[in-house]
C-alpha cells in the first residue's frame, strides 16, 4: 500500500511539469458581442460574470488551474465552450448563425443548463437569479429578433 501511495505521489508531481497554455488569443474588440450590441450595463455585467470565462477570448484562469490534471480539464472545458459559442468572435458569425446561437443561449438559460453547475459551484458570482435569467432571456430574444429582421 505504501509503494502505491508513493508511486501515485510521484505521478502527481511529474504531472505538474505539464502546465496548460493560459494565453488568450488576440481579438478584435469590434467583433465582440458586447461591443456590437452595447447591452445595458446590468446585462453586460451578468454576461461577463456568467458567460465570458468559457465563451470568449477573455478567459481568466483561477489559481487551481496550475494543478494538474485540473488545469487540463479546465482548458478542455474552455476550448469546448468557445467551440460552441465565442462572444469575442460573435461579429464574424453569419446573421443566421448569430440568431441561432442566441436562441441556444436563451433555451439553455431557461432550462437551467447554463451556466454549468460545475462552474457555479466555485464561481458564485456566475449564479443567475431568476430576475437575471429573465433579463438575459428577454435580451437575447430581442437581439435574435432584430438580427432576423
C-alpha positions in Angstrom: 0.0 0.0 0.0 2.8 2.4 0.9 4.5 1.8 -2.5 1.2 2.5 -4.3 0.8 5.8 -2.5 4.4 6.8 -3.2 4.0 5.9 -6.9 0.8 8.0 -7.0 2.5 10.9 -5.4 5.4 10.7 -7.9 2.9 10.7 -10.8 1.1 13.7 -9.4 4.4 15.6 -9.0 5.5 14.7 -12.5 2.2 15.9 -13.9 2.8 19.4 -12.6 5.6 19.8 -15.2 3.0 19.7 -17.9 1.2 23.1 -17.5 -1.6 24.4 -19.8 -1.2 27.4 -22.0 -3.3 30.2 -20.4 -2.7 32.7 -23.1 -5.9 34.2 -24.5 -5.9 34.7 -28.3 -5.7 38.2 -29.8 -9.2 39.5 -30.5 -10.7 42.3 -32.5 -12.9 44.2 -30.0 -15.1 45.3 -32.8 -16.2 41.6 -33.3 -17.2 41.2 -29.6 -20.9 40.8 -28.8 -20.8 43.5 -26.1 -19.2 46.0 -28.5 -21.6 45.2 -31.3 -24.8 45.2 -29.3 -23.9 47.5 -26.4 -26.2 46.0 -23.9 -27.3 47.8 -20.7 -24.6 47.7 -18.0 -26.6 45.2 -15.9 -26.8 42.7 -18.9 -23.1 43.2 -19.8 -22.0 42.6 -16.2 -24.1 39.5 -15.9 -22.7 38.1 -19.2 -19.1 38.8 -18.1 -19.7 37.0 -14.8 -21.7 34.1 -16.1 -20.6 33.6 -19.7 -17.3 35.1 -20.7 -14.9 32.9 -18.9 -15.8 29.9 -21.1 -17.4 31.6 -24.1 -14.9 34.4 -25.0 -11.3 35.0 -25.6 -11.1 36.7 -22.2 -10.9 33.6 -20.0 -9.5 34.1 -16.5 -7.8 31.1 -15.2 -8.1 30.6 -11.4 -5.2 29.6 -9.2 -6.2 25.9 -9.2 -5.7 25.7 -13.0 -2.0 25.4 -12.0 -2.7 22.0 -10.5 -2.7 19.1 -13.0 -4.9 17.3 -14.1 -7.4 20.0 -13.0 -5.8 22.5 -15.4 -6.2 20.2 -18.3 -9.8 19.7 -17.5 -10.4 23.4 -17.3 -8.6 24.1 -20.6 -10.6 21.4 -22.4 -13.8 22.8 -20.9 -13.0 26.4 -22.0 -12.0 25.3 -25.5 -15.2 23.3 -25.8 -17.2 26.3 -24.7 -15.6 28.6 -27.2 -16.1 26.0 -29.9 -19.8 26.2 -29.3 -20.0 30.0 -28.8 -17.4 32.6 -28.7 -18.7 36.0 -27.8 -15.4 37.6 -28.7 -15.9 36.4 -32.3 -19.6 37.0 -32.5 -19.3 39.6 -35.3 -17.6 37.0 -37.5 -20.7 34.8 -37.5 -23.2 35.0 -40.2 -26.5 36.6 -39.2 -28.2 33.2 -39.3 -25.6 31.7 -37.0 -25.8 34.7 -34.7 -29.6 34.2 -34.4 -29.2 30.5 -33.8 -26.5 31.0 -31.1 -28.7 33.5 -29.3 -31.6 31.0 -29.5 -29.4 28.3 -28.0 -28.3 30.8 -25.2 -31.8 31.6 -24.0 -33.0 28.0 -24.3 -30.1 26.7 -22.2 -30.7 29.5 -19.6 -34.4 28.7 -19.5 -33.6 25.0 -19.0 -31.1 25.9 -16.2 -28.3 24.3 -18.2 -26.2 27.4 -18.4 -24.1 28.5 -16.7 -23.0 25.0 -15.9 -23.4 23.9 -12.3 -19.8 22.7 -12.2 -18.8 26.3 -12.9 -21.2 28.0 -10.5 -20.1 25.8 -7.6 -16.8 27.7 -7.4 -17.9 30.9 -9.2 -20.8 32.1 -7.0 -20.9 35.4 -9.0 -22.0 33.4 -12.0 -25.1 32.0 -10.3 -28.0 33.7 -12.0 -31.0 34.9 -10.1 -34.5 34.4 -11.6 -34.5 38.1 -12.5 -31.1 37.9 -14.2 -32.3 34.8 -16.1 -35.4 36.6 -17.2 -33.4 39.7 -18.3 -30.9 37.7 -20.3 -33.5 35.6 -22.0 -35.5 38.7 -22.9 -32.4 40.5 -24.1 -31.2 37.5 -26.2 -34.7 37.1 -27.8 -34.8 40.8 -28.6 -31.4 40.7 -30.3 -32.3 37.5 -32.1 -35.4 39.1 -33.4 -33.5 42.2 -34.6 -31.0 40.0 -36.4 -33.7 38.1 -38.2 -35.5 41.2 -39.4 
